[in-house]
Amino acid sequence: MIDKVALSIEKAIDKVSDGDTVMIGGFGKAGQPAELIDALIEHGAKHLTIISNNAGNGSHGLAALLKEGQVDKMICSFPRQHDSYVFDELYLAGKIELELVPQGNLACRIQAAGSGLGAIFTPTGYGTLLAKDKETREINGKPYVLEHPLKADVALIKAYKGDRWGNLVYRKTGRNFGPIMAMAADITIAQVQETVLLGDLDPEHIITPGIFVQHIVQV
């Protein structure tokens, strides 16, 4: 019998190891797996590379993870916001590395990994510092930059409902990066608001099939 519902959030997050690349879903606070991040802080894994839309807000969630010194590198689109003081302090002190990726490129690179593509060409970033030392090519008279896929050891995402097979549905804007991150990671851990019986989820509404999810935690 397939049952991906974890016995506890601690047992699920134990899959993260020192040095892992971890994708964390969310667009700001929308869809951010806050409880999984808290569990990761308690778990204590170090030297992580985090792939996320931003670099944390205030002093909670992803910002709290950074503050604990568990992250060596951020790969994100929006590292600086009005309340991103934790990341700002770490970066200015040389304690964290940053790879800045335009948001469309971030999504496309994650999708490329999930789709098994070797690399993609995108016009975004051409002629800027973001394209420095990267291969460029003219296609149909337009310049493009070669970008490589973004793959992760573990993805931490948030969904609305899930069943024991790992099928997931999302709620409105909470959907954002979750579906593509689930496809681009070796292990996907999803926190859900509710676990339901098999058959309760309308197949037409399932966004992330269970084949891309290894563990579900109800919080």
N, C-alpha and C positions, 0 to 999 in steps of 0.2 A: 504494500500500500504506500503510495506517495503521500508524504505529509511534510511540507516544508515549514510548518509553523514551529518556530524556535521555542524551546522550553523557557528561555529567559533572554532578555536583551543582552546580558553579559555573555551568554554562551554564543550568541550570534556574532557579537563584536570581537570575540576571540579569534575570528578568522583573519583579523588585521595583524600584520607583523611589522616589526621595525624595518624601515626602508621601503615600505610599500608605496605605490602610487594609488591614491584614493580619490575617486570622483565623489563630489557632494552636490546633490541636486538643490534646486531652489533658485528663485529670482529675488534676491534680497531675502526677506523672511517668507515669502510665498513659496510653499512647497519645500521649505528647508527641513530636513530631518533632525530637528533639534534634540530629541531624546537620544537618537543614535550618536550624535556628536558628543553629548554629555557622557554617554557610555564609553566612547572612544577616549575621552579625557581620563576617565576613571581607569580604563584599560592600560593607558600609559605608553602606547606604541610611539616610538621616536623616529626621527629622521624621515618624516613623511613628505611626499610630494602631493600637494592637494590641487585638484582640478575643479574649479568652481566658477560661477559667474562673477562673484566678487570676493573680496578678502575680509569679509566680516563686518558686522555692525555693532557699535557700542562695545560692551564687554561680555556679551553672551554668545552662545552658539559657536560659529566658526572663529570669531574673534577670541573667545575663551580658549579654544584649542591652540591658536597662535600664541596667546599670552603664556601658556604653559611650556612653550619652547619645544613643542613636539613636531613642528613643521620646519623643514629646511628650505622648501621651495613652493611658491604659489604660481599656478598657471591660471590666469583669469583675464576677464575683460575690464572690470571696474575695481581696481585695487584701492582707489581713493574716493571717499565720500565724506560728507560733513562729519560723520561719526566713526570714521575708520582709523581712529587714533592709535589703536593697538598695532595695526599693520604699519602705519606711518613711522612709529617709533622704532619698530624692529628693522624696517628697511633702511631708515636713515642711519641706524647703528651698525649696518652691515651684517645683521644677524639672520636675514632671510633673503633668498633669491627670488626674483620675479621674472616670469616670462609673460609679457603683455600680448594678448591675442584679441583682435577685434571680435566682437560678439558673433557675427555671422561666420567668421572663420572658426571660432571655437566650436560652434554647433556643427559645422561641416566636417571638421577634423574628427570630432567624436563620432559623427555618423559614418565617416569613412572607416574608422576602426570597427564599428559595429557591422558594417556591410562587407568587411573583408577586403577593402580597397588598399592598394599600395601607397597611393598619394593622390592629391588633388591639385588642380591649378585654379587659382582664384585671382581676380583682378584687385581685390582689396589689399591695400598695403603697398602696391607697386609704386616705386618712386619715393618711398619713405624709409625711415630708419628701420622699420619693421621688416623690410625686405633685404636688409644688408646681409651679404654673404649667402643669399638664397638663390637658387636657380630661377631664372626668368625665361619666359618663352612667349613669342608672338603667335597667337592663334586667331585666324580669320581677321588679321589686321589689328588685333587688340592685345595689349601686353598683360601677361599673367605671371603670378608668383607660385612656385611649387611649395606646397605645405604638406607635412606628413601627418598621418593619423595620430590621434590621441587615444591611447589604450590605458586601462587601469587594472591593477590587481583586484581592487574592491570598489564597488559603487555603493554609496549610502544614499537612498532615495526615500521619498515620502509619497504614499498613495492614499486614496480615500478608503477603498475596500479591497480585500484580497481573499482568495480561497486557499485551501491547503495544497493545491497544485501550484500555487504561485501566480495565478492570473490576477492582474491588477486593473482597477479603474481609478481615475483621478477626479479631483473636484476643481473645475474651472481653471484659474490661472496657476493652481498648484501643480498642474501637469508639467509645465515648462521643460526642463532638461531631463526629467526622470526617465522617460521612455528611451531616449537615445543613450543615456548613460548606462542603463540596464543592459543594452546590447553590446556596449564597448568594454565591459569588465569581465574578468574571469569569475568573480563572485559578486553577486548582487544581493544586498540586504535591504529589504523594504520594510519601513515602518508603516502600519496602516491604522486607521481609526477603528476599523471593524473587520473581523474575519467572518466570512459567511460560508454556508454549506455549498458543496459542489452543485452547480446548476442554478444557484441563485443569481449569478452574474449573467446578464444578457450577453451572449457571445458577440453581438454586434457592438457592444459597448466596451469590451475588453481592449485596452490600449496596449498593455504589455503582456504578452503570453507568458505562461509559467516557465517555458523553456529558458527564458532569460533571467529567471529569479531562483536563487538557491535557498534563501531564508526569508521568512516573514515574521515580524514582531508586531503584536498589537499593543499600542500605547494609548 
